[in-house]
Amino acid sequence: MRNHSSEISGQRVLITGGAGAIGSKLSKQLAPKNQILVIDNYSSGHPSNLEGIPHAQIIDGDIRDESLLSNIFAKHRPEVVFHFAALFANQNSVDHPLEDLDVNAKGTLLLLEQARKNKVNRFIYVSSSCVYGAKNEPLKESDVSDQLDTPYAITKLAGEYYCHYFQRSFGLPIVLLRYFNAYGEGEYPGRYRNVIPNFFEKALKKEFLTITGTGEESRDFTYNGDIIQGTILATLSTDAIGKVFNLGSGKATRILDVAVEINRLCDNANGIQFTDRRPWDHVSHRLADITLAREVLKYEPTISLSEGLKKTYQWFLSLEVSGQ
């Protein structure tokens, strides 16, 4: 039996990693009708993303802090948990594999333990398309690889296995979501960040955009507003419990085309330069099969890449105006 409600209402909601682009946007969307508690240590999230969220409580903390988690669950009694917190992402994990293991595996396990003890109503685990390895065909949820390219992929998959264990052994109502190349407002550029915010930073500074590869590589770029729609829907369907869902756009776009469009938006005449692919990056093409999410969650992405990039561009311009 499906719950056809289109929103979460009247819930005590915990969002880990809530200062990130998606977690913060989700917080703002849910805050008017729910009690929101955000925990983040700002290792990759940004404090400004949490400004102006009505009635939300913000905790500067780490999901590896077992005592902190115990106090949070005892005091706030969250009913719904969205678990975004992670050491992000592939290159970061290659550079810091032990920290990646500690945050992504141990941190997830500690959170699941608290969710089990406190009998939460829904536990949403945010995973990644990197668990598919170097496969280039359209990816179904069953296409997980045992040949993974980075520690991040390994620990994200480990988190999935822990979630399945808690669901099978303790009846914890979990849903697993694999995000595909999410982008949009709220994601700041940086060494370990995704290609789109880093392209925007360089384009706005009138610098060359650097593509690692030929530019013919393609990815399933998905606007974070669509990702949030799917994430909320995952809490509303009883049929979703215990299942894994791809959340993507269902459309592949060449990296070169993204770079050209961002240069056009930013009026950057300095063009594009190419460099060697990173040693761990063996994926030429990545595309989500979102059939299951459409059927079970009623998920339907609506924002085109062109529209999403325009929204992201406007957000970057707002940062320049505010001096951030």
C-alpha positions as CSV (number, residue, x, y, z in Angstrom):
1,M,0.0,0.0,0.0
2,R,1.4,3.3,-1.0
3,N,1.2,6.6,0.8
4,H,0.4,9.1,-1.8
5,S,1.1,12.2,0.3
6,S,3.5,14.6,-1.4
7,E,5.2,16.0,1.7
8,I,6.5,15.2,5.2
9,S,4.6,16.9,7.9
10,G,4.7,16.9,11.7
11,Q,7.9,14.8,12.0
12,R,11.0,15.2,14.1
13,V,13.7,15.0,11.4
14,L,17.4,14.5,11.8
15,I,19.6,15.5,8.9
16,T,23.3,14.5,9.1
17,G,25.6,16.5,6.9
18,G,22.9,19.1,6.7
19,A,25.2,22.0,5.7
20,G,25.9,20.4,2.4
21,A,24.1,21.6,-0.8
22,I,21.4,18.9,-0.7
23,G,21.0,18.5,3.0
24,S,20.6,22.2,3.6
25,K,18.1,22.6,0.8
26,L,16.1,19.7,2.1
27,S,16.2,21.3,5.6
28,K,14.7,24.5,4.2
29,Q,12.0,22.6,2.4
30,L,11.0,20.6,5.4
31,A,11.4,23.2,8.1
32,P,7.9,24.9,7.8
33,K,6.0,21.7,8.8
34,N,8.5,19.7,10.8
35,Q,11.0,19.9,13.6
36,I,14.4,20.0,12.0
37,L,17.7,19.0,13.6
38,V,20.9,19.3,11.6
39,I,24.3,18.0,12.5
40,D,27.4,18.9,10.6
41,N,31.1,19.3,11.3
42,Y,31.6,21.6,8.2
43,S,34.3,19.4,6.8
44,S,32.7,19.9,3.4
45,G,29.4,21.7,4.1
46,H,29.1,25.4,4.4
47,P,27.6,27.3,7.4
48,S,26.0,29.9,5.1
49,N,23.8,27.2,3.6
50,L,22.0,26.9,6.9
51,E,21.1,30.6,7.3
52,G,17.5,31.5,7.4
53,I,16.0,28.1,8.2
54,P,13.0,28.7,10.5
55,H,12.9,26.8,13.8
56,A,15.8,24.5,12.9
57,Q,18.3,23.4,15.5
58,I,21.9,23.3,14.3
59,I,24.6,21.2,16.0
60,D,28.2,21.6,15.2
61,G,29.3,18.0,15.6
62,D,30.7,14.8,14.2
63,I,28.7,11.6,13.5
64,R,31.7,9.6,14.9
65,D,31.0,11.1,18.3
66,E,29.0,8.3,19.9
67,S,28.2,10.3,23.1
68,L,26.9,13.2,21.0
69,L,24.7,10.9,18.9
70,S,23.3,9.2,22.0
71,N,22.4,12.6,23.5
72,I,20.8,13.7,20.3
73,F,18.5,10.7,20.0
74,A,17.7,10.8,23.7
75,K,16.8,14.5,23.7
76,H,15.3,15.0,20.3
77,R,13.9,11.6,19.5
78,P,14.1,11.9,15.7
79,E,11.5,9.9,13.8
80,V,13.0,10.3,10.3
81,V,16.8,10.3,9.7
82,F,18.4,11.5,6.4
83,H,22.0,10.4,6.5
84,F,24.1,12.6,4.1
85,A,27.2,13.0,6.3
86,A,30.3,11.5,4.6
87,L,33.9,12.2,3.8
88,F,33.3,13.5,0.3
89,A,34.4,12.1,-2.1
90,N,36.6,9.9,-4.5
91,Q,39.8,11.9,-4.6
92,N,39.5,12.8,-0.9
93,S,39.2,9.1,-0.1
94,V,42.3,8.2,-2.2
95,D,44.3,10.9,-0.3
96,H,42.8,10.0,3.1
97,P,41.6,6.4,3.1
98,L,41.6,5.8,6.8
99,E,39.6,8.9,7.5
100,D,37.2,7.8,4.7
101,L,36.7,4.5,6.5
102,D,36.2,6.1,9.9
103,V,33.6,8.6,8.7
104,N,31.7,6.6,6.0
105,A,31.7,3.2,7.6
106,K,32.0,3.7,11.4
107,G,30.0,6.9,11.4
108,T,27.2,5.2,9.5
109,L,27.2,2.2,11.8
110,L,27.0,4.4,14.9
111,L,24.1,6.2,13.5
112,L,22.3,3.0,12.5
113,E,22.8,1.7,16.1
114,Q,21.1,4.8,17.5
115,A,18.3,4.6,14.9
116,R,17.7,1.0,15.9
117,K,17.7,1.6,19.6
118,N,15.3,4.5,19.3
119,K,13.0,2.8,16.7
120,V,13.0,5.6,14.0
121,N,10.2,5.4,11.5
122,R,12.4,5.8,8.4
123,F,16.2,5.8,7.8
124,I,17.3,7.3,4.5
125,Y,20.9,6.4,3.5
126,V,22.4,8.5,0.8
127,S,24.8,6.4,-1.3
128,S,26.5,7.1,-4.6
129,S,26.6,5.9,-8.2
130,C,30.3,5.1,-7.7
131,V,29.3,1.7,-6.2
132,Y,28.8,0.6,-9.8
133,G,32.5,0.7,-10.6
134,A,33.7,1.3,-14.1
135,K,30.6,0.1,-15.9
136,N,29.5,2.3,-18.8
137,E,26.1,1.0,-19.7
138,P,22.8,2.4,-18.3
139,L,22.9,1.3,-14.6
140,K,20.2,-0.7,-12.9
141,E,20.2,-1.0,-9.1
142,S,21.4,-4.6,-9.4
143,D,24.5,-3.6,-11.3
144,V,26.8,-3.1,-8.3
145,S,30.4,-3.9,-8.9
146,D,32.9,-5.9,-6.8
147,Q,35.7,-4.1,-8.6
148,L,35.5,-0.6,-7.1
149,D,38.0,2.2,-7.9
150,T,38.2,4.3,-4.7
151,P,37.9,3.9,-1.0
152,Y,34.9,6.2,-1.1
153,A,33.1,3.7,-3.4
154,I,34.0,0.9,-1.0
155,T,32.8,2.6,2.1
156,K,29.6,3.9,0.5
157,L,28.8,0.3,-0.4
158,A,29.8,-0.9,3.1
159,G,27.2,1.6,4.4
160,E,24.6,0.1,2.1
161,Y,25.4,-3.4,3.5
162,Y,25.1,-2.2,7.1
163,C,21.7,-0.7,6.2
164,H,20.5,-4.0,4.8
165,Y,21.8,-5.8,7.8
166,F,19.9,-3.6,10.2
167,Q,16.7,-3.9,8.1
168,R,16.9,-7.7,7.9
169,S,18.0,-8.3,11.5
170,F,16.1,-5.6,13.4
171,G,13.4,-4.4,11.1
172,L,14.8,-0.9,10.8
173,P,12.8,0.7,8.0
174,I,15.7,1.8,5.7
175,V,15.7,3.2,2.1
176,L,18.9,3.5,0.1
177,L,19.3,6.2,-2.5
178,R,22.2,6.3,-5.1
179,Y,22.7,9.8,-6.3
180,F,24.1,10.5,-9.8
181,N,26.3,13.6,-10.2
182,A,24.1,16.0,-8.3
183,Y,24.7,19.7,-8.8
184,G,23.1,23.0,-8.0
185,E,22.9,25.9,-5.5
186,G,24.7,25.4,-2.2
187,E,27.7,23.5,-3.5
188,Y,30.9,25.5,-3.2
189,P,34.0,24.8,-5.3
190,G,37.0,23.2,-3.9
191,R,39.7,20.6,-4.4
192,Y,37.5,17.7,-3.6
193,R,34.2,19.0,-5.0
194,N,32.4,18.2,-8.2
195,V,33.2,19.4,-11.6
196,I,30.3,21.9,-12.1
197,P,31.0,24.2,-9.1
198,N,34.7,24.1,-10.0
199,F,33.9,25.0,-13.6
200,F,31.8,27.9,-12.5
201,E,34.5,29.3,-10.2
202,K,37.1,29.3,-13.0
203,A,34.7,30.6,-15.6
204,L,33.6,33.5,-13.4
205,K,37.3,34.3,-12.9
206,K,37.8,34.2,-16.7
207,E,40.2,31.2,-16.5
208,F,40.5,28.1,-18.6
209,L,38.2,25.2,-17.7
210,T,40.3,22.1,-17.2
211,I,38.8,18.8,-18.3
212,T,40.5,15.6,-17.1
213,G,40.1,13.5,-20.2
214,T,38.9,14.1,-23.7
215,G,35.6,15.8,-22.9
216,E,33.7,13.0,-24.6
217,E,33.1,11.4,-21.3
218,S,29.5,11.7,-20.1
219,R,27.7,11.8,-16.8
220,D,24.1,11.8,-15.6
221,F,24.0,15.4,-14.2
222,T,21.0,15.8,-11.9
223,Y,19.8,19.1,-10.4
224,N,19.7,18.9,-6.7
225,G,16.1,20.1,-6.5
226,D,15.1,16.9,-8.4
227,I,17.3,14.8,-6.1
228,I,15.5,16.3,-3.1
229,Q,12.1,15.5,-4.6
230,G,13.1,11.8,-4.9
231,T,14.6,11.8,-1.4
232,I,11.4,13.1,0.1
233,L,9.4,10.6,-1.9
234,A,11.5,7.8,-0.4
235,T,10.1,8.6,3.0
236,L,6.5,8.5,1.9
237,S,6.1,5.1,0.2
238,T,5.9,2.0,2.3
239,D,6.8,0.0,-0.8
240,A,10.3,1.7,-0.7
241,I,11.4,0.1,2.6
242,G,14.4,-2.2,2.2
243,K,15.0,-1.1,-1.4
244,V,17.7,0.7,-3.3
245,F,16.9,3.5,-5.8
246,N,18.9,5.4,-8.4
247,L,18.2,9.1,-8.4
248,G,19.4,10.7,-11.5
249,S,18.1,12.6,-14.5
250,G,18.1,9.6,-16.8
251,K,20.1,11.6,-19.4
252,A,23.8,11.6,-20.2
253,T,25.7,14.8,-21.1
254,R,29.2,15.1,-22.3
255,I,31.6,16.9,-19.9
256,L,32.7,19.1,-22.9
257,D,29.1,20.3,-23.4
258,V,28.8,21.2,-19.8
259,A,32.1,23.2,-20.0
260,V,31.0,25.0,-23.1
261,E,27.6,26.0,-21.6
262,I,29.2,27.2,-18.4
263,N,31.7,29.3,-20.3
264,R,28.8,30.7,-22.4
265,L,26.8,31.6,-19.2
266,C,29.8,33.3,-17.7
267,D,30.9,35.0,-20.9
268,N,34.3,33.4,-20.5
269,A,36.3,33.6,-23.7
270,N,39.3,31.7,-22.3
271,G,38.0,28.3,-23.4
272,I,38.9,24.8,-22.3
273,Q,42.1,22.9,-21.8
274,F,42.6,19.2,-21.4
275,T,44.7,17.1,-19.1
276,D,45.1,13.4,-18.3
277,R,42.3,11.6,-16.5
278,R,42.8,10.8,-12.8
279,P,44.4,7.4,-12.2
280,W,41.4,6.0,-10.4
281,D,38.8,7.3,-12.9
282,H,38.0,4.5,-15.4
283,V,34.4,5.6,-16.1
284,S,33.8,6.9,-19.6
285,H,30.0,7.1,-19.5
286,R,27.6,7.0,-16.5
287,L,23.9,6.9,-16.9
288,A,21.1,6.1,-14.4
289,D,18.3,3.7,-15.1
290,I,15.6,5.4,-13.0
291,T,12.8,3.0,-13.9
292,L,12.4,1.6,-10.4
293,A,12.3,5.1,-8.8
294,R,9.6,6.1,-11.3
295,E,7.5,3.0,-10.6
296,V,7.8,2.8,-6.8
297,L,8.5,6.4,-5.7
298,K,6.7,8.2,-8.5
299,Y,10.0,10.1,-9.0
300,E,10.2,12.3,-12.0
301,P,13.0,14.7,-12.6
302,T,11.8,18.0,-14.2
303,I,14.7,20.4,-14.4
304,S,16.7,20.3,-17.6
305,L,20.5,20.7,-17.4
306,S,20.2,24.0,-19.2
307,E,17.7,25.3,-16.6
308,G,19.7,23.8,-13.7
309,L,22.9,25.5,-14.8
310,K,21.2,28.8,-15.1
311,K,19.9,28.5,-11.5
312,T,23.4,27.5,-10.3
313,Y,24.9,30.5,-12.2
314,Q,22.5,32.9,-10.5
315,W,23.5,31.5,-7.2
316,F,27.2,32.0,-7.9
317,L,26.4,35.6,-8.9
318,S,24.6,36.1,-5.6
319,L,27.8,35.0,-3.8
320,E,29.8,37.6,-5.6
321,V,27.3,40.3,-4.6
322,S,27.3,39.2,-1.0
323,G,31.1,38.9,-0.9
324,Q,31.2,35.2,0.0
